[in-house]
Structure formats: C-alpha cells, structure tokens
C-alpha cells in the first residue's frame, strides 16, 4: 500500500482498482525494467575465465 499510495501517489480508488500486474509494471518502470535473468552455464564460465579470483 505504501508503494501504491506513497511512491506512485495513486488515489485510494486508483490503488484498489489496480491489478497486481499493473503495480508490478509500475515498479519495473521505476527500477528501470524487469530484473535481469541469471547467467546460464556458458555465460558463467566466460565470466569466471574473464575474472579469475
């Protein structure tokens, strides 16, 4: 509720009418997009070769 009413400044009516998908899309927009996917095995191997520590 704090996110919808405070951060997004939705009215109570707008907040309660919003779907979870809409609220997630708003959060993604504020963060700069959806989270990045984890690297797969080949990408991880390449990173380990590039940054051996």
N, C-alpha and C positions, 0 to 999 in steps of 0.2 A: 504494500500500500504506500509505503514511504517513497518508493521509486515512482509509482504512477502519479501520486498526488503531489509529491515534493519535487522530484527531479524533472518529471515530464510536465508538471503543472496542469495535469488534467483535472477537470471538474469532477466531483464525485459521480455525477451521472455518466460522464465520458469514461471514467475509470471502470465502473461496474458494467458498462456495455462493451468494453474492450475484450477481445478474446485473448487467451494465453499466447496464441501465435502473434497477435498484434503487439503485445507487450514485449515478447522476445525480439521481434523485429525492431522495435524502438530501442531496446537495449543494445542490439547489434549495431544499430546506427550510431549510437553514442560511443561505442567502443571502437568503431571503425570496421565493422564487419564481423562475420561469424568466426569462431576460433579456428585456428589452423589445424589441419589434421596432423597426427603424429607421423614422423618419417617411417617409411617402410624399411625392410631389412637392408636393401641395397643402398638406400639413402643414408641410413645409419652407418653402414660400413664405410661409405665415402667420407662421411663426417669424421669418423674415427681415424681414417688414414690422413685426412687433412689436419686434424688437431689431435695428434697423439700426446697424451699427457699422463 
